[in-house]
Amino acid sequence: MAFRNIIIQNEAKLSLKSGQLIVKTETADASLAIEDIDTILVENRRTVISTALLGSLAKSGVALFICDEYHMPCAVLQPYLQHSRQYEVTQKQLELSAPTKKQLWKQIVVAKINNQAKCLLLCGKEKEFKELESIAKSVKSGDEGNAEGYAAARYFPALFGKGFIRGDDIDHRNSWLNYGYSIVRGCVARSLAVYGFFSLFGLQHHSTLNQFNLADDFIEPFRQIVDLFAATYADADGELNPDIKSKLVNLINYDIIIDDKKYALSYAIEKTVQSFSAVINGKGKKLLLPELTELKQHTYE
């Protein structure tokens, strides 16, 4: 199983040789087996990447992130037509009935709000935990009534303080959240592509300007691991430095619970996508969705 997460912070040349990623900088060279790599994040905008390497990374399902001038992930390379039955998968995805989509979205929203509640509990906010737990029980099919928005309006001020505003650029905690969400979103998009899904077609998200609508559906109950990390380690003045970026990328190797078992976040994402594949193939009606747990690096037994 791929387990390495690589961040390219200095100017470098990335190429392919004998199934190895070759990294050359002014001061050193390094090589890594591509089969061991889960993600690569290229932060330095003067880095050069060979097309042979790009093709190999895509075939291996490696998530390659590219950062913008603000050092925030702005693009992800994902596999294209990797599934042997791409047409069949896409057709079944498009044929999902409206009631089925609504039921699946309800499951996602319930899992998201429960994880928000668990995040608050892990941060010692028991009263707010109970409030969100109650909201999760009220979610209707298709989230009619917008329990998701109602919960969010209470969740973020409870987690970060009443003065916290999501999207406030001055508060550096938002930078932490945005960076972490981008990494998780890219991993969700990568896994969906590997299983033959087109992220353009979502269950609830349906923007014509967004090619990751389905990824934006499935990321929702995974966001809270980023929230918990930021709530634990960040403050309003804590800038997003290279060390923090590295730790946010590494969250994909942290524990998350799926079906009462602990998995690394990246593999838990795959388990969720596998369950969605089962649903569209008529082999089940329930998604395997994550349950938040304490922040801990996953260990393989």
N, C-alpha and C positions, 0 to 999 in steps of 0.2 A: 504493500500500500504506500502511495506517495505521502511523504511527510515533511519534506523540506520546503520552507518559505524563504525566498531570496529577495532582498531589496538592493537595488543598484542605485547608490547615492552619489557616486563619483562617475566622471566621464569614463566610458568603457566601450569595448567592442565585444558583442556577443555573437558567437557563431556555433556551428555544429560540426562535430568530428567523431565518427565512430559511435554514434548514439550518445555522445556526451555534450553537455553544454560547456562551451569554452568561454571563459570571461577573461579578457585582457585589459589591463589598465596600465598606466604609466609606470607603476611600481611593482606590479605582480600579475601572475597568471594563475587561473584556477580552472578546474574541470569537475563537473558533477554529472552523474547519470541522470538522464531525463526521466527515467522511470521512477526516480525517487523524489521528483519535484512536484509539489502540489500547486504552488503559486510563485510567480515572479512579478515584482513591482519595480518598474523602471521610473525612478524619480528624476534622474539627471536628463535634461532635454538634449544633451549633446551625445548621448549614447547611440551607437550604431548597432543595428540588429540585422543579420543576414536573412534573406527570404527562405533559405533552406532550414534555418532554425525555426522560423515562424511556422513553416509547414509541419515540422516535427512536433513542435509544442502543441499545435492544434490537433494533430492525430493522436497525441498522447493524452489529450484532455487537460493540459496544463492551463491554468488561468493566468494570462499575461496582462497585467495592468499597466497602462500608460498614464502618467501624471501631466497636468497642465502647468502653466507658468506659476500657479499658486501652490504647486506641489500637492495638489489634490487629485486622486484617481478620476480620470475623465473618460476612459475607454477600456474595454476588456476584449481580448481576443478569445473567441470561443469556437468550438468545432462546428463545421458545417456539413450537413448530410452524412453524419457519422453512423446513423442508425440504419441497419440493413433493411428495415421496412418503413422508411421515412414517409412515404406517401400514405401508407395505412395508418400510421400514428397520427399524422396531421389530419387525415380525414376524420378519424374518431374524435380527435380533439375538437374539431369544428362542429361535429355532430352532437356534442354534449347538449342536453336539453336545458332550458332555462331553469326548471325546478332543481335539476341536479347541480347546476352552477350555484344556485342560491344556497343549497344545503352544504356544499363544499365551502362556500364563503363563510357561512355561519360557523363551521368547524374551525376555520382559520381565525376568525375574529374571537371566538371563545378562547382558543389557545393563546392568542396574543394578549387578551385582557388578563387571563389567568397568569401569564408570565409577567405582565406588568405588576400584578398583585404580588407575585412571588418576589420580584425585584424589590418592591417596597418592604416586604417582610424581611428579606435578607439585609436591608439597610436599617432595620429596627423600627419601621413605621407600621406597627400592628393595626392601629385604627384605620389608616388609609388602605392597608391590605384588605381588611374586611369589607370596606366600601367597594373596592374594585372587584373583589370576589363576588359580591352581590350583583354588581353590574354584569359580570360574565354570565350569570345564571339567567339574565333577562334577554339575552341576544335572541332575535327571531330569525327566521329563514331570510337569507339575503341581507341580514342586518337591517331590516326595516326598522326605522326609528333611530338609526345611527348610534348604537351603543358604543361603537368604536371611537367616534368623535367625543362622545360624552365622557368616556373613560379617559381619553387623552387629555381633556381639559382639566382633569383632576390629577392625573398621573404625574405630568412633568413638574407642576408647581410643588407637589408633594415630595417628589424625588430630589429636586434641585433648589427648592425654596420658592416662595411666593413671587419673588421678583424675576424669576427665570422666564424668558420668552424664547420659544423655539424659533430659530432663524435670526436671532440677534447676533450680528457679526462681532460685536464688542465682547460678548461673553464667549471666552475661548472653549467652553464646554461644548458649544455647538460645533466647533471645528473637530473636536474629538468624535462627536457623534457622526458627523457627516463622513469623516474619513473611515470610521469603522463600518458604517452602513454600506459605503461604497465597496469595501472588500467583501462583505457578506453577500451583497447583491450580485457581485460578479461571480462568486462561487455558485450561487443559486442559478444564475443564467447559464453558467458552464454545465452544471449537472442536467438542467432541462434540455440543453442542446445534445448532450451525450445520449439521452434517452429518446431523442427524436422529436422533441416538442419545439414549436415555434413560439418564442416568447412574445411575439407581437400580439398574439391572441390570448387575452387574459380572461379570468373568471369574473372579476369585478372591475379591475382597471382596464380601460379601453381607449386610451388617448391615441389619436391618429398620429401624434407627434412622438410617441414613445414606442421604441422597438422592444422594450423589456416589460411589457404589461404583465405577463404571466409571472416573471421573476418578481415584480413588485407586489403581486398577490402573495407569493410563497415566502417572501422575506419577512413578512409582518411578525410572525411568532418567533423569529430568530433575532430580531433587533435588540431584544432586551438584554442579551449578553453584553452588547456594546454599552447599553444604558447602565448596567450594573458596574462595568469597568469604569466608566466615566464618573459615576456617582461615588465610587470607592476611592479613586485616585485624583480626580480633577477638581480644580476650583475655577472661579470665573476669570482669574488672571493667569492660569496655567497654560502657557503656550504649547502648541502642538510641535514638539521638537522631534528630532530623529529617533530618540530612544522610545518615545511614546508611540510614534508611528510603527516602529518595529513590534512593540507589544500589541498594538491593535491588529496588525496583520496576523500575529501569532494566536489571536483569539480563535481562529479556525481550528486550532489544535486543543482547545479547551473542552472540558466536559459539558455535555448536554444530555438530557435523558430522553430516550425514545422507547416507547413500549416497555417501560420500567427497567431499562438497561442504559448504562452510561456509554456514550460514544463520543469520539472527537466531533466537534461541530461540523467539519467538512463532510464526514461520513454520515452524520445525522441528516444533513441536507439531502444526501443521496437516498437515504432511507425514505424520506418524505416524498421525493420525486418517484421512487419506486412504487410507493403506495398510490400515487396519482396515476401511474401507469396501470396499476391493477384496476383502479376504478374505471378508467376509460375502456378497459378490456373486459368489463363486466365481471370482475373477480372480487368485487368488494364495493362497499359504499363509504367506508371510513378511511380517512387519511391518517397516516402515522405522523403526528405533529410533536414538536419538541416541548419539553418541560424544563424550565430554568432551574439550575442548581448553583451551588456556591462556585466561585471562580477557582478553577483548578486545572492545571495542565493534565491532559489525558495521558494515561499510561497504558501501554499494551501488555497484556498478560501472556 
